[in-house]
Structures are given as C-alpha cells and as structure tokens.
Amino acid sequence: MFLRFFENLRSAGVPVSLREFLGFLEGLKAGLATYDIDAFYYLGRTIMVKDERNIDKFDRAFAATFDGLNEISAQDVLDAVDIPEEWIRKMAEKHLSAEEMAEIEALGGFDKLMETLKERLKEQEGRHQGGNKWIGTAGTSPFGAYGYNPEGVRIGQKESRHQRATKVWDKREFRNLDDGVELGTRNIKVALKRLRRWAREGAVEELDLSGTIKSTAENGYLDVKTRPERHNAVKVLLFLDVGGSMDPHVKVVEELFSAARAEFKHLEYYYFHNCLYEGVWRDNKRRWNDQTSTHEVMRTYGSDYKCIFVGDAAMSPYEVAYAGGANEHWNAEPGQVWLERARDQWNSNLWINPTPEAQWQYTHSVQMIREIFENRMVPMTLAGLEKGMRELVR
C-alpha cells in the first residue's frame, strides 16, 4: 500500500533505506498513527528523515503521494480566527467580468476597512452568501471568501484568487526553499561570481607553487615558499520573501538560493512574508513561534555584509505605509520604517524581483519599495543579476 510513498521518497532524493521503511510500517501496524493525519506525517518523518536538510524533500514526496493530506484542515483555520464556519462555508464562487470588477468600489482606506470589520463582527448573526456587506462567500463584500472586492480582508479561503486582499485572516503554512535543488543553468552562478572579492588573510600556510619553483631554480636547491591562504571575504545576508504571490516563483528563487549557497562562504538568510517587519525566521514551519527579532539581526550582522532582498514586492500599499497594515498580523510600525532601517544598516543593498520588469509599473507597492531602495531593484534575469552584482561591489 505504501510502496509508492517509498519510491517517491527515493525519487525526491531522501536517503531512506528499506529497513527504515519497514520500521515505518511496523509503527503503523502498532497503531502509532491510526486515523490521525498529523501523527501519520510525523511518524514517517521521524523514522525516515535523518538530516533536517531533507525535510523539504520529504514534504514534497509526502504531498505527491497523499495528495495534500498534510494541509491544515478547514476547522483548524476556523478555530484560529473565531469566526463561525457557517459564515464562510463555500457554497458557490463569484466570477465577475473586468467591467463588473471595475464598478465595485472599495471602502476607502485601511482604517475604514478595519473599523467596518469590527462593526460587522458585532452585528452579524448568521451566514451570508452573494452579498456586498456581511462576512460571507461568493459576493462583493470586503470580508469573506470566493468573491471579489478591490480592497478587503480574506477569511476562510485556501489561496489567493485576485491578489487584492489588504489582510488575510487565516493561518497559512509556507515551505522552506530547498538549497540543494538541481540548477537548470550554471549562468546564475557565473553572474553571482561578480560579487566575490578574494582577500589574503590568516596565517602563512598555503604552498606558493610558482614561487617555490622560481626560488628553487634561482638558488639551486629546494626553497619552499608559502603565502597566506586565500579566503572568500565577501559576506552576504539574504532576506527571502515566501508565500502568497511568491508561490509561482519558487523554482527560480530556489535556483538563486542554491547558487548563492554554493558561491558564498559567508552566507546568512532569513525568511519574511511580503514586507520586512519586527520579526524574521529561519524555518517556515515554525514562523509563528520561533521568530528572530529584526533588531537582533541588525545588531548581529555588521555593515560589512552585502544585503539582498528577494521578493516580488507585490502587496497592498498599506503593508508598506501603515502601522497595522501587515497581511497576517498587527505590526506596530509600518513596513517602510523597517525597510529603511535595513537599507541604512547595510549600505551595500539590493532588491531582486522575480516579476518581469515591464510589469513593475502596474503595482503601486513595487514603486514604493523601489523608491525606498533608491532604485536598487533588478529583475531576476541573468542581465539583472549582472547589473545587481556590479551595484553591490561599488
């Protein structure tokens, strides 16, 4: 029954042995994960993953085999936000033409949106579908799921449809980027090499072969020469945007991440979602309970680091400009403040955008972040990376 799971694990590059697979089957037979999807997932991962670098590969094999059974259930989401399931149960889905969408008006700003949501939560007593006011589904209300509004709060919907939500009132899970992905091209590595600056430092311990040959020939006896070992002195700090509108760009960002890990000896990285705020994280599975203070990151990594942000910069403008405008939590300070702090902390900085440059002009938040970074934004193309690396070594 689970042979396909074993084959998918091997195909994904997880070094699982037959003995480990049999141990997994023994655990199931002993009733360690009966009728419990989470227990089933963790039992398999505990037995068959011996290195945390393979967790992402395990997750992909698990999803491919069991068709997403490891995703969060609808009830988990509802428990997290305290909104009755009946209000947001999907009975239908709203599909509008471009002309119909253009006729729908927004409430008129972030503050008005939040104030109105509070009023709706106090007043609403039952489920609604197809309307333009209450929390519900398949309508034009600013609050709910599977409808359309140019500026609203998305509640109870698995994924984005129009990318218009100001805030998302759901618990979402993002996966880590795989730094061991097979590169489709080595040109990314070639482009990143421009950033490498070699410095001679440390003890005299490397054999200087050409110097030894020359000195031996001149003196007539073996005269060994040494020189300081060469080290890659460049230090890189990566901030990687994950989830939401970045999902279509996962493959190319993984290629960039893998190339960076291979090229730079001193590389540190953190994840964020949409915009930089007061906390960042290393592991997307623990992003709500194991964050690192952004202030702590700034204190830890000095101004000698090259700072690179990777993200599409596509979000509600409120996420950049407003306190409380963050997509998934209430931020005490606007994202713009944190981006400016990062820019000032690491003077050698760059924003790499996977969205085609021709499309930047159509997204307000892209223009805002581009301005914050003083036009140091480049597309994730080979030409863009070449330009960005030249910018970083000025």
Rosetta blueprint (number, residue, H / E / L):
1 M L
2 F L
3 L H
4 R H
5 F H
6 F H
7 E H
8 N H
9 L H
10 R H
11 S H
12 A L
13 G L
14 V L
15 P L
16 V L
17 S L
18 L H
19 R H
20 E H
21 F H
22 L H
23 G H
24 F H
25 L H
26 E H
27 G H
28 L H
29 K H
30 A L
31 G L
32 L L
33 A L
34 T L
35 Y L
36 D L
37 I H
38 D H
39 A H
40 F H
41 Y H
42 Y H
43 L H
44 G H
45 R H
46 T H
47 I H
48 M H
49 V L
50 K L
51 D L
52 E H
53 R H
54 N H
55 I H
56 D H
57 K H
58 F H
59 D H
60 R H
61 A H
62 F H
63 A H
64 A H
65 T H
66 F H
67 D L
68 G L
69 L L
70 N L
71 E L
72 I L
73 S L
74 A H
75 Q H
76 D H
77 V H
78 L H
79 D H
80 A H
81 V H
82 D L
83 I L
84 P L
85 E H
86 E H
87 W H
88 I H
89 R L
90 K L
91 M L
92 A L
93 E L
94 K L
95 H L
96 L L
97 S L
98 A H
99 E H
100 E H
101 M H
102 A H
103 E H
104 I L
105 E L
106 A L
107 L L
108 G L
109 G L
110 F H
111 D H
112 K H
113 L H
114 M H
115 E H
116 T H
117 L H
118 K H
119 E H
120 R H
121 L H
122 K H
123 E H
124 Q L
125 E L
126 G L
127 R L
128 H L
129 Q E
130 G L
131 G L
132 N L
133 K L
134 W L
135 I L
136 G E
137 T E
138 A L
139 G L
140 T L
141 S L
142 P L
143 F E
144 G E
145 A E
146 Y L
147 G L
148 Y L
149 N L
150 P L
151 E L
152 G E
153 V E
154 R E
155 I L
156 G L
157 Q L
158 K L
159 E L
160 S L
161 R L
162 H L
163 Q L
164 R L
165 A E
166 T E
167 K E
168 V E
169 W L
170 D L
171 K L
172 R L
173 E L
174 F L
175 R L
176 N L
177 L L
178 D L
179 D L
180 G L
181 V L
182 E L
183 L L
184 G L
185 T L
186 R L
187 N H
188 I H
189 K H
190 V H
191 A H
192 L H
193 K H
194 R H
195 L H
196 R L
197 R L
198 W E
199 A E
200 R E
201 E E
202 G E
203 A E
204 V E
205 E E
206 E E
207 L E
208 D L
209 L H
210 S H
211 G H
212 T H
213 I H
214 K H
215 S H
216 T H
217 A H
218 E H
219 N H
220 G L
221 Y L
222 L L
223 D L
224 V L
225 K L
226 T E
227 R E
228 P E
229 E E
230 R E
231 H E
232 N E
233 A L
234 V L
235 K E
236 V E
237 L E
238 L E
239 F E
240 L E
241 D E
242 V L
243 G L
244 G H
245 S H
246 M H
247 D H
248 P H
249 H H
250 V H
251 K H
252 V H
253 V H
254 E H
255 E H
256 L H
257 F H
258 S H
259 A H
260 A H
261 R H
262 A H
263 E H
264 F L
265 K L
266 H E
267 L E
268 E E
269 Y E
270 Y E
271 Y E
272 F E
273 H L
274 N L
275 C L
276 L L
277 Y L
278 E L
279 G E
280 V E
281 W E
282 R L
283 D L
284 N H
285 K H
286 R H
287 R L
288 W L
289 N L
290 D L
291 Q L
292 T E
293 S E
294 T H
295 H H
296 E H
297 V H
298 M H
299 R H
300 T H
301 Y L
302 G L
303 S L
304 D L
305 Y L
306 K E
307 C E
308 I E
309 F E
310 V E
311 G L
312 D L
313 A L
314 A L
315 M L
316 S L
317 P H
318 Y H
319 E H
320 V H
321 A H
322 Y L
323 A L
324 G L
325 G L
326 A L
327 N L
328 E L
329 H L
330 W L
331 N L
332 A L
333 E L
334 P L
335 G H
336 Q H
337 V H
338 W H
339 L H
340 E H
341 R H
342 A H
343 R H
344 D H
345 Q H
346 W L
347 N L
348 S L
349 N E
350 L E
351 W E
352 I E
353 N E
354 P L
355 T L
356 P L
357 E H
358 A H
359 Q H
360 W H
361 Q H
362 Y H
363 T L
364 H H
365 S H
366 V H
367 Q H
368 M H
369 I H
370 R H
371 E H
372 I H
373 F L
374 E L
375 N L
376 R L
377 M E
378 V E
379 P E
380 M L
381 T L
382 L H
383 A H
384 G H
385 L H
386 E H
387 K H
388 G H
389 M H
390 R H
391 E H
392 L H
393 V L
394 R L
